[in-house]
């Protein structure tokens, strides 16, 4: 134990932890592309830009900014499903991350882009390690905190998913700004203070990487309020540059049309304050429970709303036990208020979206510092120490590469199988693929993007998804030559993923028609909570027209489907999401 403590106390411990993390994450080099990786390549293609659907290299994360003309083009081509809210907005200001992706997709193979992501993660671990040594002291406790952070399996997705690298690109300089701020305003004995402008410059770079920089800002605010012991006026002046940068960023963010609206996946705290407070009360405990214990927060987002509320209540109970133990172990610890306050504060902005382990990068800095100091506390029992190291050290380190392999195979395999089974010739002069059923609303689009990117040619046609039936049966009635009535036993939008682009209130009315290219979608009946129960789909041509290619999802891929004869009814079983994601 003494040798291990000397190793953890070494000034090279942060780099050693970074190396361990990279070794555990090496399976990501074989993961290839998945999900939005294909979307970005699709948006960058000259053909897509010529059709008015592309984006410039610095603005790839502007998926939909509320421009009615752009939304209409996406709806007509099937980029957006018929149920997407007309006021849907999903646009993020991440120019630094976007430019990196644009250059890499044009010049580097997938494995090299994954290697780039691992380099960013290693840099983040090194910065966290430097912060731990600075704030906790150059001891084995700081080394233990950094090692637990490095091998945390919650970090698998940001390190694996190329398109999610923006969190690393924003948080690495953001936490480096916290280090520079502490070095400038709280120098240790014998240190020469750094210039007070180094930290704001680093924070400005972080803001260009993405909104994850606000997690670092939360830590700077906690530092000013709970760690810095200088006079209040000095602390306020030190905080002013960050507040000014954040305000400039927010004004530009609003003025340039960025933000989220209309959907259920992301909430805008400024535009939807009541909904955000409600989300905060249910999502925050789930995130904290995942950060300090188990289970993963991602399990919560896959459950229906009633189960989500029960999970939040269970998380509150678990957190009460964790808080009681931490209070006993860290009573009187001078750093505890800063570490607790920063951990809580940096999770507040993450509650604007669904709870997920991928959101725990910033909070992990404080959480693992708390756990390491609790481990070293004289009041901690052997069982508590075993629980900390067993859960966040051994188990997490074993799970990290397994999660990388599983998630990469799941999401990458899903798109591969969907793309291979699409009956869509991207070189055909006109072709419309119609997915009667799909496991979610995005899989057909990712699959089409992959087919188009692989072929080097964007499709001249449309792709429409009619239903996502994960609960209850699907009943299809042929009304006439051009019309289908589709009834879902659980109603449309019963699954959480479909609600990502149309949140409550639903605002559906019987008889209102959505015009989506050659498809018209009209609600015929609503559920008790206002969702469509029966939809009428009317096409501009007979359903047997040669340019229409009908498909439906069966087990783990699309299969051809033929509309029933006029007056006939066909009933299909619901889809199993686990089978769809897991593959054969």
C-alpha positions as CSV (number, residue, x, y, z in Angstrom):
1,X,0.0,0.0,0.0
2,X,2.8,2.4,0.7
3,X,4.3,1.8,-2.7
4,X,0.9,2.4,-4.3
5,X,0.5,5.6,-2.4
6,X,3.9,6.9,-3.5
7,X,2.9,6.1,-7.1
8,X,-0.4,8.0,-6.7
9,X,1.4,10.9,-5.1
10,X,3.9,11.2,-8.0
11,X,3.8,14.3,-10.1
12,X,3.4,12.0,-13.1
13,X,0.3,10.3,-11.7
14,X,-2.1,12.4,-13.8
15,X,-0.3,11.3,-17.0
16,X,-0.2,7.7,-15.8
17,X,-4.0,7.9,-15.2
18,X,-4.4,9.3,-18.7
19,X,-2.4,6.5,-20.1
20,X,-4.4,3.8,-18.3
21,X,-7.6,5.4,-19.6
22,X,-6.4,5.5,-23.2
23,X,-5.3,1.8,-23.0
24,X,-8.8,0.9,-21.7
25,X,-10.4,2.9,-24.5
26,X,-8.4,1.4,-27.3
27,X,-11.3,-0.7,-28.6
28,X,-12.8,2.6,-29.8
29,X,-10.3,2.6,-32.6
30,X,-12.2,-0.1,-34.3
31,X,-15.7,1.4,-33.7
32,X,-16.0,3.2,-37.0
33,X,-18.8,5.8,-37.5
34,X,-22.2,5.8,-35.8
35,X,-25.3,8.0,-35.6
36,X,-24.5,11.7,-36.2
37,X,-21.1,10.9,-37.6
38,X,-23.0,9.9,-40.8
39,X,-25.3,13.0,-40.5
40,X,-22.3,15.4,-40.5
41,X,-20.8,13.8,-43.6
42,X,-24.2,14.0,-45.2
43,X,-24.5,17.7,-44.4
44,X,-21.0,18.4,-45.7
45,X,-21.6,16.8,-49.1
46,X,-21.9,19.3,-52.1
47,X,-25.1,17.6,-53.3
48,X,-26.8,18.1,-50.0
49,X,-25.8,21.8,-49.9
50,X,-27.1,22.2,-53.4
51,X,-30.5,20.9,-52.3
52,X,-30.6,23.5,-49.5
53,X,-30.2,21.0,-46.6
54,X,-26.4,21.2,-46.0
55,X,-24.5,23.2,-43.5
56,X,-21.1,25.1,-43.6
57,X,-18.1,23.6,-42.0
58,X,-18.3,25.7,-38.9
59,X,-22.0,25.1,-38.3
60,X,-22.6,21.4,-38.4
61,X,-24.5,21.3,-35.1
62,X,-27.3,23.6,-36.5
63,X,-29.7,20.7,-37.1
64,X,-32.8,22.9,-37.3
65,X,-32.9,26.6,-36.3
66,X,-36.5,27.3,-36.8
67,X,-36.2,28.7,-40.4
68,X,-39.6,27.8,-41.9
69,X,-38.1,27.3,-45.4
70,X,-35.4,25.0,-44.2
71,X,-37.9,23.1,-42.1
72,X,-40.3,22.7,-45.1
73,X,-37.5,21.3,-47.2
74,X,-36.6,18.8,-44.5
75,X,-40.2,17.8,-44.1
76,X,-40.7,17.3,-47.8
77,X,-37.6,15.2,-48.1
78,X,-38.4,13.2,-45.0
79,X,-35.5,14.5,-43.0
80,X,-38.1,15.3,-40.4
81,X,-40.9,12.9,-39.7
82,X,-44.5,14.0,-40.1
83,X,-45.0,14.4,-36.3
84,X,-42.0,16.8,-35.8
85,X,-43.2,20.0,-34.2
86,X,-43.5,22.9,-36.7
87,X,-41.6,25.1,-34.3
88,X,-38.9,22.5,-33.6
89,X,-35.5,24.0,-33.1
90,X,-32.2,22.2,-32.3
91,X,-29.1,24.2,-33.0
92,X,-25.8,24.4,-31.0
93,X,-23.0,26.9,-31.4
94,X,-19.9,24.7,-31.5
95,X,-17.7,26.3,-34.2
96,X,-14.4,24.9,-33.0
97,X,-15.7,21.3,-32.7
98,X,-17.5,21.7,-36.0
99,X,-14.5,22.8,-38.0
100,X,-12.5,19.9,-36.6
101,X,-15.1,17.4,-37.7
102,X,-15.4,19.0,-41.2
103,X,-11.6,18.7,-41.8
104,X,-11.3,15.2,-40.4
105,X,-14.2,13.7,-42.3
106,X,-12.6,15.0,-45.5
107,X,-9.0,13.9,-44.7
108,X,-8.8,11.2,-42.0
109,X,-10.1,7.6,-41.7
110,X,-12.4,6.8,-38.8
111,X,-9.7,5.2,-36.6
112,X,-7.6,8.4,-36.8
113,X,-10.6,10.4,-35.7
114,X,-11.1,8.1,-32.8
115,X,-7.4,8.5,-31.9
116,X,-7.9,12.2,-31.9
117,X,-10.8,11.8,-29.5
118,X,-8.6,9.7,-27.2
119,X,-6.0,12.4,-27.2
120,X,-8.6,14.9,-26.0
121,X,-9.7,12.6,-23.3
122,X,-6.2,12.0,-22.2
123,X,-5.7,15.8,-22.1
124,X,-8.9,16.2,-20.0
125,X,-7.7,13.6,-17.5
126,X,-4.3,15.3,-17.2
127,X,-6.0,18.7,-16.6
128,X,-8.3,17.1,-13.9
129,X,-5.2,15.5,-12.4
130,X,-3.4,18.8,-12.2
131,X,-6.4,20.4,-10.6
132,X,-6.7,17.6,-8.0
133,X,-3.1,18.0,-7.1
134,X,-3.5,21.7,-6.8
135,X,-6.7,21.8,-4.7
136,X,-6.4,18.5,-2.8
137,X,-2.6,18.7,-2.4
138,X,0.2,16.7,-4.0
139,X,-0.8,13.5,-2.2
140,X,-1.9,10.1,-3.0
141,X,-5.5,11.2,-2.3
142,X,-5.3,13.5,-5.4
143,X,-3.8,10.6,-7.4
144,X,-6.6,8.3,-6.4
145,X,-9.3,10.9,-7.3
146,X,-7.7,11.3,-10.8
147,X,-7.4,7.6,-11.4
148,X,-11.1,7.1,-10.4
149,X,-12.0,9.9,-12.8
150,X,-9.9,8.4,-15.6
151,X,-11.4,4.9,-15.6
152,X,-15.0,6.0,-14.9
153,X,-17.2,4.0,-17.3
154,X,-19.6,7.0,-17.5
155,X,-17.1,8.6,-19.8
156,X,-17.3,5.9,-22.4
157,X,-19.6,7.7,-24.9
158,X,-17.8,11.1,-25.0
159,X,-14.5,9.2,-25.6
160,X,-16.1,6.8,-28.2
161,X,-18.5,8.8,-30.2
162,X,-16.7,11.1,-32.6
163,X,-19.7,13.5,-32.9
164,X,-19.8,13.9,-29.1
165,X,-16.2,15.0,-28.9
166,X,-17.4,18.6,-28.5
167,X,-17.9,17.9,-24.7
168,X,-14.1,17.1,-24.5
169,X,-13.2,20.1,-26.7
170,X,-15.2,22.5,-24.5
171,X,-14.4,21.0,-21.0
172,X,-10.7,20.5,-21.4
173,X,-9.8,24.3,-21.9
174,X,-12.7,25.1,-19.5
175,X,-11.2,23.2,-16.6
176,X,-7.8,24.5,-17.6
177,X,-9.3,27.9,-17.1
178,X,-10.2,26.9,-13.6
179,X,-6.6,25.8,-13.0
180,X,-5.3,29.1,-14.4
181,X,-7.8,31.1,-12.3
182,X,-6.7,29.3,-9.1
183,X,-3.1,29.9,-10.0
184,X,-3.7,33.6,-10.6
185,X,-5.9,34.4,-7.6
186,X,-4.9,31.8,-5.0
187,X,-1.1,31.1,-5.5
188,X,0.5,28.5,-3.3
189,X,3.5,29.3,-1.1
190,X,6.4,30.3,-3.2
191,X,4.5,30.4,-6.5
192,X,4.4,33.3,-8.9
193,X,0.9,34.2,-9.8
194,X,-0.2,33.8,-13.4
195,X,-1.7,36.6,-15.4
196,X,-5.4,37.0,-14.5
197,X,-6.2,37.1,-18.2
198,X,-5.0,33.5,-19.0
199,X,-8.1,31.9,-17.5
200,X,-10.7,34.1,-19.4
201,X,-8.9,33.4,-22.6
202,X,-9.0,29.7,-22.0
203,X,-12.7,30.0,-21.1
204,X,-13.4,31.8,-24.4
205,X,-11.8,28.9,-26.3
206,X,-14.0,26.5,-24.3
207,X,-17.1,28.4,-25.3
208,X,-16.1,28.0,-29.0
209,X,-16.0,24.2,-28.4
210,X,-19.5,24.0,-27.0
211,X,-22.0,24.7,-24.2
212,X,-20.2,22.1,-22.0
213,X,-18.0,25.0,-21.1
214,X,-20.7,26.1,-18.7
215,X,-19.8,23.1,-16.6
216,X,-16.4,24.7,-16.1
217,X,-18.0,28.1,-15.5
218,X,-20.0,26.5,-12.6
219,X,-16.7,25.4,-11.1
220,X,-15.2,28.9,-11.4
221,X,-18.3,30.3,-9.7
222,X,-18.0,27.7,-6.9
223,X,-14.3,28.6,-6.6
224,X,-15.1,32.3,-6.2
225,X,-17.9,31.7,-3.7
226,X,-16.6,28.8,-1.7
227,X,-12.8,28.5,-2.0
228,X,-11.3,31.9,-2.6
229,X,-10.8,33.7,0.8
230,X,-10.0,37.2,-0.5
231,X,-12.2,40.2,0.1
232,X,-15.6,40.0,-1.7
233,X,-14.8,42.9,-4.0
234,X,-11.7,41.2,-5.3
235,X,-13.6,38.0,-6.0
236,X,-16.3,39.8,-7.8
237,X,-13.8,41.6,-10.0
238,X,-12.1,38.2,-10.8
239,X,-15.4,36.7,-11.8
240,X,-16.5,39.6,-14.0
241,X,-14.6,38.6,-17.2
242,X,-16.2,35.1,-17.2
243,X,-19.7,36.6,-16.7
244,X,-19.1,39.1,-19.5
245,X,-17.9,36.3,-21.9
246,X,-20.9,34.2,-21.0
247,X,-23.3,37.1,-21.6
248,X,-21.8,37.8,-25.0
249,X,-22.0,34.2,-25.9
250,X,-25.7,34.0,-24.8
251,X,-26.6,37.1,-26.8
252,X,-24.9,35.8,-29.9
253,X,-26.4,32.4,-29.3
254,X,-29.9,33.9,-29.3
255,X,-29.2,36.4,-32.0
256,X,-27.9,33.8,-34.4
257,X,-30.8,31.4,-34.0
258,X,-29.3,28.8,-31.7
259,X,-31.2,27.0,-29.0
260,X,-33.8,24.2,-28.5
261,X,-37.6,24.4,-28.8
262,X,-40.6,22.3,-29.7
263,X,-39.1,19.0,-28.7
264,X,-38.9,16.9,-25.5
265,X,-35.2,15.9,-25.6
266,X,-33.7,19.4,-24.9
267,X,-35.3,22.2,-22.9
268,X,-34.4,25.8,-23.1
269,X,-34.1,27.1,-19.5
270,X,-34.7,30.7,-20.5
271,X,-37.7,30.0,-22.7
272,X,-39.2,27.1,-20.7
273,X,-38.3,27.9,-17.0
274,X,-41.2,26.0,-15.5
275,X,-40.5,22.8,-17.5
276,X,-36.8,23.2,-16.7
277,X,-37.5,23.3,-13.0
278,X,-39.6,20.2,-13.2
279,X,-36.8,18.5,-15.2
280,X,-34.2,19.6,-12.6
281,X,-36.1,17.9,-9.8
282,X,-36.3,14.6,-11.6
283,X,-33.1,14.5,-13.6
284,X,-30.6,15.9,-11.0
285,X,-31.1,13.0,-8.5
286,X,-30.8,10.4,-11.3
287,X,-27.5,12.0,-12.5
288,X,-26.1,12.2,-8.9
289,X,-27.1,8.6,-8.1
290,X,-25.2,7.5,-11.2
291,X,-22.2,9.7,-10.4
292,X,-21.8,8.3,-6.8
293,X,-23.3,4.9,-7.1
294,X,-25.5,2.9,-9.5
295,X,-27.3,2.3,-11.9
296,X,-26.4,4.2,-15.0
297,X,-28.5,7.3,-15.7
298,X,-29.1,6.1,-19.3
299,X,-31.5,3.4,-18.0
300,X,-33.8,6.2,-16.8
301,X,-34.3,7.8,-20.1
302,X,-35.5,4.6,-21.7
303,X,-38.5,4.3,-19.3
304,X,-42.0,5.7,-19.6
305,X,-42.8,8.9,-17.6
306,X,-44.4,7.1,-14.7
307,X,-41.4,4.8,-14.2
308,X,-39.1,7.9,-14.6
309,X,-40.8,9.6,-11.7
310,X,-40.5,6.4,-9.6
311,X,-36.8,6.2,-10.5
312,X,-36.3,9.8,-9.4
313,X,-37.8,9.0,-6.0
314,X,-35.6,6.0,-5.6
315,X,-32.6,8.1,-6.5
316,X,-33.5,10.6,-3.8
317,X,-33.5,7.7,-1.3
318,X,-30.1,6.5,-2.5
319,X,-28.7,10.0,-2.4
320,X,-29.9,10.4,1.2
321,X,-27.7,7.4,2.2
322,X,-24.7,8.7,0.2
323,X,-25.0,12.2,1.7
324,X,-25.2,10.8,5.2
325,X,-22.1,8.8,4.8
326,X,-20.2,11.7,3.1
327,X,-21.2,14.0,5.8
328,X,-19.9,11.6,8.5
329,X,-16.6,11.1,6.6
330,X,-16.0,14.7,5.6
331,X,-17.4,16.6,8.6
332,X,-15.2,19.7,9.1
333,X,-13.4,19.2,5.8
334,X,-12.5,22.7,4.5
335,X,-12.7,21.6,0.9
336,X,-16.1,19.8,1.1
337,X,-18.3,22.9,0.6
338,X,-16.4,23.8,-2.6
339,X,-16.5,20.2,-4.0
340,X,-20.1,19.6,-3.1
341,X,-21.2,23.0,-4.4
342,X,-19.3,22.7,-7.7
343,X,-20.6,19.2,-8.3
344,X,-24.2,20.3,-7.8
345,X,-23.9,23.6,-9.7
346,X,-22.2,22.1,-12.8
347,X,-25.0,19.5,-13.2
348,X,-27.7,22.2,-13.3
349,X,-27.3,23.1,-17.1
350,X,-27.0,19.4,-18.0
351,X,-30.6,18.9,-16.7
352,X,-31.8,20.7,-19.8
353,X,-31.5,17.3,-21.6
354,X,-32.3,13.7,-20.7
355,X,-30.3,12.2,-17.9
356,X,-27.3,10.3,-19.3
357,X,-23.9,9.2,-18.0
358,X,-22.3,11.2,-20.9
359,X,-23.2,14.4,-18.9
360,X,-21.0,13.5,-15.9
361,X,-17.6,14.8,-17.3
362,X,-17.6,18.0,-15.3
363,X,-19.2,16.7,-12.1
364,X,-16.8,13.8,-11.9
365,X,-14.0,16.2,-11.0
366,X,-15.6,17.1,-7.7
367,X,-17.4,13.8,-7.1
368,X,-14.2,11.7,-7.2
369,X,-12.4,14.2,-5.1
370,X,-15.1,13.8,-2.5
371,X,-14.9,10.0,-2.7
372,X,-11.1,10.0,-2.5
373,X,-11.1,12.3,0.6
374,X,-13.8,10.1,2.1
375,X,-11.7,7.0,1.4
376,X,-8.8,8.6,3.3
377,X,-11.0,9.8,6.2
378,X,-10.4,8.1,9.6
379,X,-14.1,7.7,10.1
380,X,-14.5,5.6,6.9
381,X,-15.0,1.9,7.5
382,X,-13.3,-0.9,5.6
383,X,-16.6,-1.7,3.9
384,X,-17.0,1.9,2.7
385,X,-13.4,1.9,1.3
386,X,-14.0,-1.4,-0.5
387,X,-17.3,0.0,-1.9
388,X,-15.5,3.1,-3.3
389,X,-12.6,1.2,-4.9
390,X,-14.7,-1.8,-6.0
391,X,-17.4,0.3,-7.7
392,X,-15.5,3.2,-9.1
393,X,-12.1,1.6,-9.5
394,X,-12.2,-2.1,-10.3
395,X,-15.7,-2.5,-11.6
396,X,-15.6,0.8,-13.6
397,X,-12.2,-0.1,-15.2
398,X,-13.5,-3.5,-16.2
399,X,-16.7,-2.0,-17.6
400,X,-15.2,0.9,-19.5
401,X,-13.8,-1.1,-22.5
402,X,-16.8,-3.5,-22.4
403,X,-19.1,-0.5,-22.7
404,X,-17.1,0.9,-25.6
405,X,-17.3,-2.3,-27.4
406,X,-21.0,-2.8,-26.7
407,X,-22.1,0.8,-27.4
408,X,-20.0,1.0,-30.6
409,X,-21.4,-2.4,-31.8
410,X,-24.9,-1.5,-30.9
411,X,-25.2,2.0,-32.5
412,X,-22.8,1.3,-35.3
413,X,-24.4,-2.1,-36.1
414,X,-27.9,-0.7,-36.0
415,X,-27.0,1.8,-38.7
416,X,-25.1,-0.7,-40.7
417,X,-27.9,-3.2,-40.8
418,X,-30.5,-0.6,-41.5
419,X,-28.4,0.9,-44.4
420,X,-27.8,-2.6,-45.9
421,X,-31.5,-3.4,-45.9
422,X,-32.8,-0.1,-47.3
423,X,-34.2,-0.7,-50.8
424,X,-33.0,2.6,-52.0
425,X,-30.9,3.3,-55.0
426,X,-29.3,6.7,-54.4
427,X,-28.5,7.0,-58.1
428,X,-32.1,6.5,-59.2
429,X,-33.7,9.6,-60.8
430,X,-36.6,9.5,-58.4
431,X,-37.3,7.1,-55.6
432,X,-39.3,7.4,-52.4
433,X,-38.7,4.9,-49.6
434,X,-41.6,4.6,-47.1
435,X,-40.9,2.9,-43.7
436,X,-44.2,1.7,-42.4
437,X,-42.5,0.9,-39.0
438,X,-39.1,1.7,-37.6
439,X,-37.5,1.2,-34.1
440,X,-37.1,4.9,-33.8
441,X,-37.4,8.1,-36.0
442,X,-33.7,8.6,-36.7
443,X,-32.5,5.1,-37.8
444,X,-33.9,5.4,-41.4
445,X,-32.2,8.8,-41.7
446,X,-28.8,7.6,-40.4
447,X,-29.1,4.6,-42.7
448,X,-29.8,6.7,-45.8
449,X,-27.0,9.1,-44.9
450,X,-24.6,6.2,-44.7
451,X,-25.8,4.8,-48.0
452,X,-25.4,8.2,-49.6
453,X,-22.0,8.8,-48.2
454,X,-20.7,5.4,-49.1
455,X,-22.0,5.8,-52.7
456,X,-20.6,9.4,-52.9
457,X,-24.0,10.6,-54.3
458,X,-26.9,12.1,-52.5
459,X,-30.4,10.6,-53.2
460,X,-32.9,12.3,-55.5
461,X,-36.0,11.3,-53.6
462,X,-37.7,11.1,-50.3
463,X,-37.7,8.9,-47.2
464,X,-40.7,8.9,-44.9
465,X,-41.3,7.1,-41.6
466,X,-44.9,6.5,-40.7
467,X,-44.8,4.8,-37.3
468,X,-42.6,3.8,-34.3
469,X,-44.6,1.0,-32.6
470,X,-42.8,-0.2,-29.5
471,X,-46.0,-0.9,-27.6
472,X,-49.3,-2.3,-28.8
473,X,-50.2,-3.7,-32.2
474,X,-50.1,-2.0,-35.5
475,X,-53.3,-2.1,-37.6
476,X,-53.1,-1.0,-41.3
477,X,-56.3,-0.5,-43.3
478,X,-56.2,0.2,-47.0
479,X,-58.8,3.0,-47.7
480,X,-58.3,3.5,-51.4
481,X,-55.6,3.4,-54.1
482,X,-53.6,6.2,-52.4
483,X,-54.5,6.0,-48.8
484,X,-53.7,4.0,-45.6
485,X,-55.2,4.3,-42.1
486,X,-52.6,3.3,-39.5
487,X,-53.7,2.6,-35.9
488,X,-51.3,2.1,-33.0
489,X,-52.5,0.3,-30.0
490,X,-50.5,2.6,-27.7
491,X,-51.0,5.7,-29.8
492,X,-48.4,7.5,-31.8
493,X,-45.5,9.2,-29.9
494,X,-45.8,6.7,-27.0
495,X,-42.0,6.1,-27.1
496,X,-39.5,8.6,-25.5
497,X,-37.4,8.9,-28.7
498,X,-40.4,10.1,-30.8
499,X,-41.0,12.8,-28.3
500,X,-37.6,14.2,-28.7
501,X,-38.9,16.3,-31.6
502,X,-42.4,17.0,-30.4
503,X,-42.8,17.6,-26.7
504,X,-46.0,18.2,-24.7
505,X,-48.4,19.9,-25.2
506,X,-48.9,17.9,-28.4
507,X,-51.2,20.3,-30.2
508,X,-52.7,17.7,-32.6
509,X,-56.2,18.2,-33.8
510,X,-58.4,15.8,-35.8
511,X,-58.4,16.8,-39.4
512,X,-55.3,18.9,-39.5
513,X,-53.1,17.8,-42.3
514,X,-49.3,17.8,-42.4
515,X,-47.9,18.1,-46.0
516,X,-44.6,16.2,-46.2
517,X,-43.5,16.0,-49.8
518,X,-45.8,13.6,-51.7
519,X,-47.2,12.4,-48.3
520,X,-50.1,14.0,-46.4
521,X,-50.6,12.9,-42.8
522,X,-53.9,13.6,-41.0
523,X,-54.9,12.6,-37.5
524,X,-58.3,10.7,-37.5
525,X,-58.5,10.1,-33.8
526,X,-56.6,11.1,-30.7
527,X,-55.7,9.4,-27.4
528,X,-56.9,10.7,-24.1
529,X,-53.7,12.7,-23.7
530,X,-53.9,14.3,-27.1
531,X,-51.6,12.1,-29.2
532,X,-52.7,10.7,-32.5
533,X,-54.3,7.2,-32.2
534,X,-55.3,6.8,-35.9
535,X,-53.4,8.4,-38.7
536,X,-54.5,8.7,-42.4
537,X,-51.6,8.7,-44.9
538,X,-52.5,9.9,-48.4
539,X,-49.9,9.8,-51.2
540,X,-49.8,11.8,-54.4
541,X,-49.7,8.6,-56.4
542,X,-51.1,5.1,-56.0
543,X,-49.3,3.1,-53.4
544,X,-48.2,0.6,-56.0
545,X,-46.4,3.3,-58.0
546,X,-42.9,1.9,-59.1
547,X,-41.0,4.8,-57.5
548,X,-42.5,3.9,-54.0
549,X,-40.4,1.4,-52.1
550,X,-42.3,0.1,-49.0
551,X,-40.4,-1.4,-46.1
552,X,-41.1,-2.2,-42.5
553,X,-38.8,-3.2,-39.6
554,X,-38.6,-6.9,-38.7
555,X,-36.4,-7.9,-35.7
556,X,-33.1,-6.2,-36.6
557,X,-33.4,-4.8,-40.1
558,X,-35.8,-3.5,-42.7
559,X,-37.6,-5.9,-44.9
560,X,-39.8,-5.2,-48.0
561,X,-43.5,-4.7,-47.4
562,X,-46.5,-4.6,-49.7
563,X,-49.6,-2.5,-48.8
564,X,-52.7,-4.6,-48.5
565,X,-55.5,-4.5,-51.2
566,X,-58.1,-1.8,-51.0
567,X,-60.6,-2.6,-48.2
568,X,-58.2,-5.1,-46.5
569,X,-56.7,-4.9,-43.0
570,X,-53.3,-6.1,-41.8
571,X,-52.2,-6.3,-38.2
572,X,-48.5,-6.3,-37.2
573,X,-46.9,-7.0,-33.8
574,X,-45.0,-4.2,-31.9
575,X,-41.2,-4.0,-32.4
576,X,-38.8,-5.0,-29.7
577,X,-36.2,-2.2,-29.2
578,X,-33.7,-4.5,-27.5
579,X,-33.7,-6.9,-30.5
580,X,-33.4,-4.0,-32.9
581,X,-30.5,-2.5,-31.1
582,X,-28.7,-5.7,-30.3
583,X,-28.8,-7.3,-33.7
584,X,-28.8,-11.0,-34.6
